[in-house]
Amino acid sequence: VQLQASGGGLVQAGGSLTLSCVASGSIFGDNSMGWYRQAPGKQRELVVGFTSDGSTNAADSVKGRFTISRSNAKKTVYLQMNSLNADDTAVYYCNAADIYWGQGTLVTVSS
């Protein structure tokens, strides 16, 4: 299983970005998929994810601003991030089945 994340970059505060994570191999469908992030000097934390039953779980800090979606046909999970602020600056990682990790994509929000 491989996860390829993309879409990170530099954005001004208040702006938006969309991250994508494409999965290859025998994964997706009923498996949980999600996005995590790790800011400098901090532990990796869950941003938002799909659980195995299809419900979503999001960190309080991103509720109302970030939205996760998926395309099973494309084996892709997306993270739409709106109203970005400096606290959202981090490396974002996609995760599948709580086991597999993508390589991370850097999001930098300038104030």
Secondary structure, 3 states (H helix, E strand, C coil): CEEEEECCEEEECCCCEEEEEEEECCCCCCCCEEEEEECCCCCCEEEEEECCCCCEEECCCCCCCEEEEEECCCCEEEEEECCCCHHHCEEEEEEECCCEECCCEEEEEEC
